[in-house]
Amino acid sequence: MASRAETQHSNPKSDIEIAQAATMRPIADVAREKLGIGPEHLNPYGHHKAKIAPDFIASLAERPDAKLILTTAITPTPAGEGKTTTTVGLGEALNLIGKKAMICLREPSLGPCFGVKGGAAGGGYAQVVPMEDINLHFTGDFHAIGAANNLLAAMIDNHIYWGNALAIDPRRVTWRRAVDMNDRALRQTVSSLGGVANGFPREDGFDITVASEIMAIFCLTTDLEDLRRRLGNIVVGFTRERNLVRASEISAEGSMTALLKDALMPNLVQTLENNPAFVHGGPFANIAHGCNSALATCTALKLVDYVITEAGFGADLGAEKFFDIKCRKTGLKPDAVVLVATVRALKMHGGVAKDKLREENLEALEAGLANLERHLENLAKYGVPVVIALNKFSADTPGEVKLVLDACKDLGVKAIEADHWAAGGEGALALAHAVVETIETTPSNFRLLYPDDMALLDKVRTVASEIYGADEVVADKKIRNQFKDLEDRGFGHFPVCIAKTQYSFSTDPNLKGVPLSHKVPIREVRLSAGAEFVVVVCGEIMTMPGLPRVPAANNISVASDGRITGLF
């Protein structure tokens, strides 16, 4: 009889078919049996979703922390790497080998779900469920964040309308509105048209909700008071004299906190194998730090022995921001990194076109390994041991797999072929054993890439040279003056959050592999005073995506029995 993995590879079911066939347990049972959380500490959202009450979270303070594992990946390609799928599969496997483990993931945005086909609940037999809920409205967190964002925007315009006591310059309002949907028509707008009663017309625009600074704040905050403080510190604009105007000056932070109070509680769901998972928060992995909420991660560390979380995009963006922003701000110290790669993606980095990826090509694969090696070199700079997960695809040949595993052995790093997409936790057992052995035998000596007191431009240069392999950072006089102004205003100790393409170490998405002799041009500098980092925009970065020619929304519907169809 064929194994489940063989069946799934030869006759794959869609993600939604697998998810809808899952046998989910009541979330109260998962919480009690797996985490020791009684029903009195849950705020249930139906039978299979719940939020964890803040008083219970506060009671965990004296418990020791679990081992923390970060899942990241090589530079992403359209061929796919499966970072979330690997995170879920590793969590399942750790539980199968007798370790008490749970995973922490980001919530997906509605924009990509209806735009480019792809969610954030994993795939195949390594998923979190209820998948449809998680990929759609879930517990309403993103709606709360969007409402708080737009409440602040409304209060800014209202303040200007009713006399503008703070002397805000309408031309220098920096706070934009937000909506959780890809809508290119809203990137640049003009607001308050229609006469005196509607206010003072000005240029405005929308970002997708995951790009809102409130999302970044939400995912770095530790409790309600910290949330209120950070919201009050948001810079919403400037006066004509170029003085900063903060959200606290228009008394917006209290009402914004009220909108976010329930959303701040971490969301508990389960995997296909009924293991616990937090799915909470989801900042843009370019314009922000791209990690799930710090509150969810820190809570998980008090509940189990192993916590697996992920960072957005490849390690040059996601892992760097996880380390240099999230860990810096929260004191988290990862014990191991799982670096996800696929034969398909490595061949693309070696120059193979997407329509040729099913053909064996050892020469291109060997060339593409340079990208993997560069990520390994980068991760070594943080002092955290690494295990490579070679995520299996059905077209991988034995020769290709052997080439990758042998190359990793020569590099002195453990590499494990894993088949969790097709076999769930059983497909990642070897990976789980390798990760546990690595943690037990190779202590982490985690360190940050740069100190707080380094000049902002030097922080950018450090990331660009050490992580991207760039020869130079290009910053004209205007950009240099902006850095100097931020330092003069007291923001020089903030970490930098570099926004660039995820598809290359460089700022050119077409340069695969390991680009050499490239420059990093800085186009824009933005202050995120509430999130407490400085965003450095390099290249063309959209904070409001558009829908593709044929959006995924075209295929999504609801069957007569109420089942959602066409969602992945």
C-alpha positions in Angstrom: 0.0 0.0 0.0 1.3 3.5 -0.9 2.2 5.8 1.9 0.3 9.0 2.5 3.4 10.9 1.2 3.5 8.9 -2.0 -0.2 9.3 -2.6 -0.1 13.1 -1.9 2.8 13.6 -4.3 1.2 11.5 -7.1 -2.4 12.7 -6.6 -2.2 15.9 -4.6 -5.2 17.4 -2.9 -5.6 21.1 -2.6 -4.8 22.8 0.7 -8.5 23.6 1.3 -9.6 20.0 0.6 -7.1 18.8 3.2 -8.1 21.4 5.7 -11.8 20.8 5.3 -11.3 17.1 5.8 -9.4 17.7 9.1 -10.8 16.4 12.4 -10.5 19.4 14.6 -10.8 19.1 18.4 -12.5 21.8 20.5 -10.0 24.5 21.2 -10.7 24.4 24.9 -9.6 20.7 24.9 -6.4 21.6 23.0 -5.7 24.5 25.4 -6.3 22.4 28.6 -4.5 19.2 27.5 -1.6 20.6 25.6 -0.9 23.9 27.4 -2.6 23.6 30.8 -4.9 26.6 30.1 -8.3 26.3 31.7 -11.5 27.5 29.9 -11.8 30.4 32.3 -8.7 31.9 30.6 -10.0 31.6 27.1 -12.1 34.1 25.1 -13.6 31.6 22.6 -14.5 32.6 19.0 -16.6 29.6 18.1 -15.4 26.0 18.8 -12.0 26.1 17.2 -10.5 29.6 17.9 -9.9 31.4 21.1 -7.9 34.3 22.5 -5.8 34.0 25.7 -6.8 36.3 28.5 -4.3 38.9 29.6 -4.5 38.0 33.3 -3.4 34.4 32.5 -0.5 35.7 30.4 0.6 37.9 33.3 0.6 34.9 35.6 3.2 33.2 33.5 6.0 35.8 34.2 8.0 33.6 36.6 8.1 30.5 34.4 11.3 29.6 32.5 11.5 30.2 28.8 11.4 27.4 26.2 13.9 26.9 23.5 13.2 29.3 20.6 13.6 28.2 17.0 13.4 30.6 14.1 12.4 29.4 10.6 13.7 31.4 7.7 14.6 30.7 4.1 16.9 31.4 1.2 16.0 34.2 -1.2 12.5 33.5 -2.3 11.6 32.7 -5.9 8.3 31.9 -7.7 9.2 28.3 -7.3 8.4 28.5 -3.6 10.4 27.5 -0.4 7.6 26.6 2.0 8.7 28.4 5.1 5.4 28.4 6.9 4.8 24.8 5.9 8.2 23.8 7.4 7.4 25.7 10.6 4.2 23.7 11.0 5.8 20.4 10.0 8.6 20.9 12.4 6.2 21.6 15.2 4.2 18.5 14.4 7.4 16.4 14.3 8.7 17.7 17.6 5.5 16.7 19.3 5.7 13.3 17.7 9.2 12.6 19.1 7.9 13.5 22.6 8.8 17.2 22.8 6.2 19.7 24.1 6.2 22.2 21.2 4.0 24.9 19.6 4.3 27.2 16.7 3.8 31.0 16.3 2.8 32.3 13.0 1.7 35.6 11.4 -1.9 36.2 10.4 -2.5 36.5 6.7 -3.7 39.7 5.0 -6.9 39.6 2.9 -5.0 41.4 0.1 -2.8 38.5 -1.0 -5.6 36.0 -0.3 -7.7 37.7 -3.0 -4.8 38.9 -5.1 -1.9 36.5 -5.7 -3.0 33.0 -4.7 -1.4 32.2 -1.4 -2.3 32.3 2.3 -0.4 32.0 5.5 -1.7 28.8 7.0 0.9 26.4 5.7 0.2 23.8 3.0 -0.5 20.2 2.3 -0.5 18.1 5.5 1.4 20.8 7.4 -1.3 23.4 8.0 -3.0 25.3 10.8 -6.8 25.1 11.0 -9.5 26.3 10.6 -7.7 27.4 7.4 -10.5 29.4 5.8 -11.1 31.4 8.9 -7.4 32.1 9.4 -7.0 33.3 5.8 -10.2 35.4 5.9 -11.6 37.5 8.8 -10.3 35.2 11.6 -10.9 37.0 14.9 -11.1 40.5 13.5 -7.6 41.6 14.5 -6.8 43.2 11.2 -10.2 45.0 11.1 -9.4 46.4 14.6 -6.0 47.6 13.4 -7.5 49.2 10.3 -10.1 50.9 12.4 -7.5 52.3 14.9 -5.4 53.5 11.9 -8.4 55.3 10.3 -9.6 56.7 13.6 -6.3 58.5 14.0 -6.6 59.8 10.4 -10.1 61.1 11.1 -9.0 62.8 14.3 -6.1 64.5 12.5 -8.4 66.0 9.9 -11.0 66.8 12.6 -8.4 68.7 14.6 -7.4 70.8 11.6 -11.1 71.4 10.8 -11.9 72.7 14.3 -9.3 75.4 14.4 -6.0 73.5 14.3 -4.7 74.5 17.7 -1.5 72.5 17.1 -0.8 74.4 13.9 -0.4 71.2 11.9 0.6 72.0 8.3 -1.9 70.1 6.1 0.8 69.7 3.5 2.9 67.8 6.0 0.4 65.3 7.4 2.3 62.0 7.2 -0.3 59.7 8.5 -2.2 57.7 5.8 -5.4 55.7 5.9 -5.5 51.9 5.6 -7.6 49.1 4.2 -6.9 45.4 4.2 -7.2 44.8 0.5 -5.0 45.3 -2.6 -6.4 48.4 -4.2 -4.0 50.4 -6.4 -6.6 53.1 -7.0 -6.2 54.2 -3.4 -2.4 54.7 -3.4 -2.7 58.4 -3.9 -6.0 60.3 -3.2 -7.2 63.8 -2.5 -9.4 64.0 0.6 -12.0 66.6 1.9 -13.4 67.6 -1.4 -17.0 69.0 -1.7 -16.9 72.3 0.1 -16.1 74.0 3.3 -18.2 71.6 5.4 -16.0 68.7 4.4 -12.7 70.2 5.7 -9.6 71.4 3.9 -8.7 69.4 0.8 -5.2 67.8 0.9 -3.3 65.0 -0.7 -3.8 61.7 1.0 -3.5 58.0 0.3 -4.0 54.5 1.6 -1.6 51.7 2.7 -2.6 48.1 3.1 -3.3 47.4 6.8 -0.3 45.2 7.3 1.9 48.2 6.3 0.3 50.5 8.9 2.7 51.5 11.7 -0.1 50.4 14.1 0.5 46.8 12.9 4.2 47.1 13.6 3.4 48.6 17.1 0.9 45.9 17.7 3.5 43.2 17.0 6.2 44.7 19.2 4.2 45.7 22.2 4.2 43.8 25.5 0.9 44.9 27.2 -1.9 47.4 27.1 0.1 50.2 28.8 3.0 49.7 26.4 0.6 49.8 23.5 -1.0 53.0 24.7 2.5 54.6 25.1 3.6 53.6 21.6 0.4 54.7 20.0 0.8 58.1 21.6 4.3 58.4 20.2 3.2 58.0 16.6 4.3 61.0 14.6 1.3 62.1 12.4 2.8 65.2 10.8 4.7 68.5 11.2 3.9 72.1 11.8 5.1 74.8 9.4 8.1 75.2 11.7 8.9 71.5 11.1 8.1 70.5 14.7 6.8 66.9 15.2 3.1 66.4 16.0 2.3 63.1 17.9 -0.9 61.2 18.2 -0.9 61.9 21.9 -1.2 65.7 21.2 -4.6 65.2 19.6 -5.6 62.8 22.5 -6.0 59.8 20.1 -4.0 57.1 21.9 -6.8 56.2 24.5 -9.5 55.5 21.9 -7.1 53.7 19.6 -6.1 51.4 22.5 -9.8 50.7 23.2 -10.2 49.5 19.6 -7.2 47.2 20.0 -7.8 45.9 23.5 -9.3 42.5 22.5 -7.2 42.2 19.3 -4.0 42.3 21.5 -4.9 38.9 23.0 -3.0 36.1 21.2 -5.1 33.8 19.0 -5.0 30.1 19.7 -5.8 27.6 17.0 -4.5 24.0 16.2 -2.6 22.2 13.5 -3.9 19.3 11.4 -2.5 17.0 14.1 -4.2 18.9 16.9 -1.2 20.6 18.3 -1.4 24.2 19.6 -0.5 27.2 17.5 -0.6 31.0 18.0 -1.5 32.9 14.9 -1.3 36.6 15.8 -0.3 39.8 14.1 1.2 40.2 10.6 3.3 43.3 9.8 4.6 43.8 6.2 7.9 42.1 5.9 9.4 45.0 4.0 8.2 48.2 5.5 8.1 46.6 8.9 9.7 43.7 10.7 7.6 40.9 9.3 7.1 38.7 12.4 4.2 37.5 14.5 3.4 39.4 17.7 6.1 39.5 20.4 3.3 38.9 22.9 2.3 35.6 21.3 6.0 34.5 21.0 6.8 35.4 24.6 3.6 33.8 25.9 4.4 30.5 24.0 7.8 30.4 25.5 6.2 30.1 29.0 3.8 27.3 28.0 6.0 24.6 26.2 9.6 23.4 25.8 10.1 24.3 22.2 8.7 27.3 20.2 9.0 27.5 16.5 8.3 30.9 14.8 9.1 32.3 11.4 10.3 35.6 9.8 9.1 37.1 6.6 10.8 36.5 3.2 14.4 35.4 3.0 16.9 35.5 5.8 18.5 38.7 4.5 15.2 40.5 5.2 13.2 38.4 7.6 15.9 36.9 9.9 17.8 40.2 10.0 14.7 42.1 11.2 13.7 39.3 13.6 17.2 39.5 15.2 18.0 43.2 14.9 14.5 44.6 15.6 12.2 42.0 17.4 15.0 40.4 19.5 16.6 43.7 20.2 13.2 45.1 21.5 12.1 42.1 23.4 15.2 40.4 24.7 14.4 37.2 22.8 17.4 34.9 22.3 16.9 32.2 19.6 18.5 28.8 20.2 18.5 27.6 16.6 17.7 28.6 13.0 16.1 26.4 10.4 17.0 27.6 7.0 14.5 26.4 4.4 15.6 25.6 0.8 14.2 23.7 -2.1 15.9 22.1 -5.1 13.5 24.1 -7.4 14.4 27.5 -5.9 18.1 26.7 -5.9 17.9 25.9 -9.6 16.2 29.2 -10.3 19.0 30.9 -8.5 21.3 29.0 -10.9 19.5 30.4 -13.9 16.8 27.9 -14.7 13.5 29.3 -16.0 10.3 28.4 -14.1 8.9 26.2 -16.9 12.1 24.0 -16.8 12.3 23.3 -13.1 11.0 19.8 -13.3 14.0 18.8 -15.4 17.2 17.6 -13.6 19.9 20.2 -13.9 22.9 19.6 -11.6 25.0 22.3 -13.1 22.4 25.0 -12.4 21.7 23.6 -9.0 25.4 23.7 -8.0 25.5 27.4 -9.2 22.4 28.2 -7.2 23.9 26.8 -4.0 25.9 30.1 -3.7 22.6 31.7 -2.5 22.3 29.1 0.3 25.9 29.5 1.3 25.6 33.3 1.5 22.6 33.0 3.8 24.6 30.6 6.0 27.5 33.1 6.2 25.0 35.8 7.2 23.3 33.8 9.9 26.7 32.8 11.4 27.3 36.5 12.1 24.4 36.3 14.7 26.0 33.3 16.5 23.0 31.0 16.3 23.4 27.4 15.0 21.7 26.5 11.8 20.0 23.4 10.4 19.0 23.3 6.7 15.5 21.9 5.8 15.5 20.8 2.2 11.7 20.9 1.5 10.8 18.1 -0.8 9.1 18.5 -4.2 7.9 15.6 -6.3 10.1 16.4 -9.2 13.3 16.4 -7.1 15.7 13.7 -8.4 17.9 11.6 -6.2 21.0 13.1 -7.8 19.8 16.7 -7.1 19.0 15.9 -3.5 22.4 14.2 -3.0 24.2 17.2 -4.5 22.6 19.6 -2.0 23.0 17.3 1.0 26.7 16.7 0.1 27.4 20.4 -0.4 25.9 21.2 3.0 28.0 18.5 4.6 31.1 20.1 3.1 30.0 23.4 4.5 29.8 21.9 8.0 26.0 22.3 8.4 23.3 19.7 9.0 20.9 19.4 6.1 17.8 17.2 6.2 15.4 16.4 3.4 11.9 16.8 4.8 8.5 15.8 3.4 6.1 17.4 5.8 3.9 18.9 3.0 2.9 15.4 1.9 3.3 13.5 5.2 2.8 16.0 8.0 4.8 15.5 11.1 6.1 12.1 10.1 7.8 13.7 7.1 9.8 16.0 9.4 10.9 13.5 12.0 14.6 13.5 10.9 14.5 17.3 10.9 13.1 17.4 14.4 15.8 15.1 15.7 18.5 17.2 14.0 17.1 20.4 15.5 16.9 19.0 19.0 20.4 17.5 18.7 21.8 20.9 17.5 20.2 22.8 20.4 21.5 20.3 22.9 25.1 20.1 21.5 25.7 23.6 20.1 24.9 26.5 22.4 23.7 29.6 20.8 25.9 32.7 21.2 23.3 35.1 19.9 24.5 38.7 19.2 23.1 41.6 17.3 24.7 42.9 14.1 25.1 46.5 15.4 24.9 48.5 18.6 22.1 51.0 19.5 24.6 53.9 19.6 25.9 53.5 16.0 24.9 56.3 13.7 21.8 55.6 11.6 23.5 55.7 8.2 26.3 53.5 9.6 23.6 51.0 10.7 22.3 50.9 7.1 25.9 50.5 5.8 26.5 47.6 8.2 23.4 45.7 7.1 24.1 46.5 3.4 27.7 45.3 3.5 27.4 42.4 6.0 24.1 41.0 4.9 23.5 42.1 1.3 27.1 42.0 0.3 26.8 45.5 -1.2 29.9 47.6 -2.0 28.3 50.9 -1.2 25.2 52.7 0.1 24.1 55.6 -2.0 22.6 58.4 0.1 22.3 61.9 -1.3 22.5 65.1 0.7 18.8 65.2 1.4 18.8 61.6 2.8 21.9 62.3 4.9 20.2 65.4 6.3 17.2 63.4 7.2 19.3 60.9 9.2 21.0 63.8 10.9 17.7 65.4 11.8 16.4 62.2 13.2 19.5 61.9 15.4 19.2 65.4 16.5 15.5 64.8 17.5 16.6 61.8 19.7 15.8 58.9 17.4 19.4 57.9 16.6 19.3 54.8 18.9 16.5 53.2 16.9 17.3 50.2 14.8 16.9 50.5 11.0 14.3 48.6 9.1 15.4 48.4 5.5 12.7 48.0 2.9 13.9 46.5 -0.4 12.9 43.8 -2.8 12.7 40.3 -1.3 13.8 38.6 -4.5 17.4 39.5 -4.4 20.3 40.4 -2.0 20.4 43.6 -4.1 17.7 46.1 -4.8 17.2 44.7 -8.3 14.6 41.8 -8.1 16.0 40.3 -11.3 19.5 39.6 -9.8 19.3 36.1 -8.5 21.9 34.0 -6.8 24.6 36.2 -5.1 24.9 39.6 -6.9 28.4 41.1 -6.8 29.6 44.7 -6.9 26.1 46.2 -6.3 25.0 49.4 -4.6 22.1 50.1 -2.3 20.4 53.4 -3.1 18.3 55.0 -0.4 15.2 56.5 -1.8 13.4 57.6 1.3 13.6 57.6 5.1 10.5 57.3 7.3 10.2 57.5 11.1 8.1 54.9 12.9 8.3 56.6 16.3 5.7 54.3 17.9 7.2 51.1 16.6 10.6 52.5 17.5 12.5 52.0 14.3 13.6 54.0 11.3 12.3 52.7 7.9 14.9 53.1 5.1 13.3 52.6 1.7 15.7 51.3 -1.0 14.4 50.7 -4.5 10.7 50.6 -5.5 8.6 49.4 -2.6 4.8 49.5 -2.6 2.8 49.8 0.6 -0.4 49.4 -1.3 -0.3 46.4 -3.7 -2.5 46.0 -6.7 -4.5 43.0 -7.9 -3.0 40.9 -10.7 -4.6 40.5 -14.1 -6.5 37.4 -12.9 -6.9 37.8 -9.1 -7.4 34.8 -6.9 -10.8 36.4 -6.0 -12.1 35.2 -9.4 -12.0 31.6 -8.2 -13.3 31.9 -4.6 -16.9 31.2 -3.9 -19.3 29.5 -1.4 -21.0 26.1 -2.1 -24.7 25.6 -1.4 -23.8 23.9 1.9 -21.8 26.9 3.1 -18.3 25.5 2.3 -15.8 28.1 0.9 -14.3 26.9 -2.4 -11.4 28.0 -4.5 -9.3 29.3 -1.5 -6.0 27.7 -2.3 
